[in-house]
């Protein structure tokens, strides 16, 4: 369920979302579209992205899908430039894209390590780098980086992923310190277990979901829409003096 709150400053804002075609990213795309923002999202997957754009066309505010492999920094930069050409330079960036593939620490090769961080950490930095000039010119900007509670919970079955997610917190704090004087705020959201279609297909097994929900202070399954309100808040001027922070949205596990 989309949040009922309206953020007037997001109407007409140029918003760029990575990995915005499915899962949490699709919910974020819809959330900003329904706020009246001009939304562009980068996603390598064509079919779900096309379906999302068609579904949101009924709002009268169809988002722009830009196909690019985020591991290709040149393609990423080109997509950011195209979004700016179509919608104006982004004043809101949501770095959402990630892949939580499981892998054993003992088996990871240098090539697999590099490939994992090329999706889960490196694009966050280079997308920030690409949008900052436009934000400086505008005199303001809000960047929201999606990290995860996985590294806070000592999860040991995806070390490259959890290391990348911890690195996003460092990136958030460093970029907040660097660009705050230019009116650019940088914050992070750390979701708990958000049950998307991918999660249900790959990682919900036996009673593990029920066991996790039992640990939450709010005992219901979290879904992608639950991430929209926190993200809109951090992107809007409702959080005007909030930067360098990580907002944990996990139903109260931590």
DOMAR-374097 format. One record per residue (C-alpha): x, y, z. Coordinates in steps of 0.001 Angstrom, whole numbers, padded with zeros to 6 digits, always signed. Each point is the difference from the previous one (the first is absolute). Layout:
<sites>
XYZ ...
</sites>
This chain:
<sites>
+000000+000000+000000 +001440+003367-001060 +000391+002585+002801 -002743+002619+000287 +002376+002878+000807 +000633+002644-002663 +003316+001843-000323 -000648+003168-001983 +003657+000598-000876 +000205-003358-001815 -002655+001001-002533 +001839+000756-003244 +003377-000996+001471 +002413-001909-002228 +000525-003380+001671 +002426-002738-001060 -000280-003540+001395 +002371-002894-000654 -001506-003474-000238 -003447+001552-000195 -001729-002615-002124 -000841-002730+002505 -000131-000851+003686 +000653+002865+002399 +001112+002149-002924 -003363-000305-001754 -001803+001077+003175 +002326+003013+000277 -000618+000910-003637 -003745-000136+000577 +000268+001976+003210 +001832+002910-001621 -002251-000113-003084 -003056+000339+002238 +001631+003025+001673 +000061+001675-003408 +003762-000236-000480 +001648-000428-003394 +001439-003469+000499 +002704-001728-001996 +001232-003423+001039 +002939-002068-001152 -000527-003734-000298 +001573-002648-002222 -003174-002133-000077 -002258+001094-002847 -003229-001978+000482 -000803+000866+003641 +001067+003593-000632 -002302+000298-003000 -002888-001521+001964 +000573+002439+002856 +000012+003010-002340 -003210-001173-001633 -001689-000591+003356 +000957+003474+001242 -001075+001718-003220 -003525+000117+001471 +001235+002610+002483 +000691+002391-002878 +003616+000139+001135 +001763-002848-001798 +003559-000640+001231 +003002-000219-002321 +001803-003343-000203 +003681+000136-000914 +001583-003366-000728 +003594-000268+001214 +002282-002449+001743 +001034+001758+003207 +003247-001957+000015 +000945+001938-003155 +000921+003449+001314 -000024+001509-003493 -003542-001251-000620 -001039+001228+003439 +001328+003477-000702 -001764+000060-003376 -003298-000948+001664 +000383+002769+002587 +000677+002473-002795 -003067-001157-001951 -002195+000332+003089 +001272+003558+000474 -000643+000832-003651 -003591-001261+000241 -000975+001168+003506 +002642+002518+001013 +002905-000809+002327 -001048-002274+002845 -000467+001670+003360 -000965-003336+001588 +002069-003162-000449 -001027-003357+001438 +002766-002596-000186 -002088-003134+000381 +001400-002671-002355 +001492-003130+001583 +000216-003803-000262 +000057-002049+003187 +001336-003224-001508 +001205-002501+002607 +003613-001178-000150 +002437-001809+002289 +003008+002010+001169 +002280-002958-000663 -000967-000204-003667 +000026+003644-001145 +002479+000720-002793 +001532+003435-000650 -002121+000254-003138 -003209-000807+001896 +000938+002495+002704 +000530+002768-002543 -003238-000862-001813 -001984+000129+003251 +001313+003396+001068 -000419+001282-003564 -003757-000330+000585 -000383+000471+003750 +002384+002877+000791 +001865+001560-002922 -003086+001390-001818 -001079+001859+003130 +003173+002087-000090 +000059+000626-003728 -003685+000932-000154 +000582+002516+002789 +002992+001330-001914 -002129+000377-003136 -002916+001877+001601 +001891+002302+002367 +000856+002684-002605 -003690+000504-000781 -000884+000098+003689 +002715+002574+000648 -001373+002163-002787 -003518-000321+001417 +001284+000856+003470 -001593-003029+001612 -000314-003749-000267 -000981-003108+001927 +001730-003354-000412 -001433-003152+001577 +002221-003086-000031 -001553-003387+000737 +002152-002145+002255 -001237-002987+002056 -000223-001283+003552 +001677-003225-001171 +003476+001113+001052 -001352+001175+003369 -001467-003460+000633 +003280-001851-000647 -001446-001878-002968 +002797-002237-001263 -001328-001484-003227 +000655+002942-002336 +003221+001728+001109 +000667+002103-003103 -003566+001321+000154 +000103+000836+003716 +003389+001682-000372 -001394+002086-002857 -003011+000961+002104 +002232+001056+002879 +002037+002023-002488 -003141+001875-001058 -000284+001387+003540 +003577+001279-000272 -000731+001461-003420 -003093+001720+001383 +001875+001656+002832 +002967+001015-002150 -002124+001533-002755 -002207+001782+002553 +003099+001603+001454 +001353+000993-003385 -003132+001489-001571 -002034+001366+002897 +001286+003518-000549 -001410-000124-003530 -003466-000744+001393 +000181-003721-000794 -001192-002449+002640 +001012-003663-000038 -001748-002627+002101 -000511-003757-000043 -002851-002420+000617 +000767-003431+001453 -002962-002308-000652 -000588-003156+001931 -001475-002994-001801 -002273+001425-002675 -001845-002856-001680 -000035+000650-003730 -000807-002519-002727 +003724-000771-000320 +000360-000520+003753 -002983-002315+000108 +001296-002037-002930 +003591-000357+001216 +000310+000468+003734 -003325-000722+001738 +000404-003588+001140 -001776-002035+002649 -000925+002205+002951 +002901+002461-000346 -002294+002903-000901 -002357-000678+002896 +002990-000230+002346 +001337+003330-001234 -003363+001750+000328 -000239-001298+003571 +003184+001955+000779 -001503+003255-001234 -001639+002399+002457 -002664+000543-002685 -000905-003614-000849 -001040+000148-003619 +001772-000726-003252 +001769+003008-001466 -000619+000729-003678 +001561+002351-002521 -002594+002735+000572 +001258+000294+003593 +003208+001556-001300 -001745+002769-001934 -000997+002314+002852 +003464+000071+001602 +001582+000680-003396 -002419+002819-000859 +000680+001560+003398 +003783-000060-000484 -000357+001359-003544 -002269+002871+001026 +000581+003235+001875 -001810-001556+002970 +003488-001319+000881 +001814+003240-000837 +002535-000233+002852 +000478-003747-000126 +003148-001289-001667 +002710-002654+000452 -002568-002283+001693 -001067-003610-000493 -003691-000621+000605 -000693-003615+000985 -003399-001184-001239 -000307-003577+001224 -003167-000236+002075 +002041+000293+003183 +002385-002948-000224 +002973+002235+000838 
</sites>
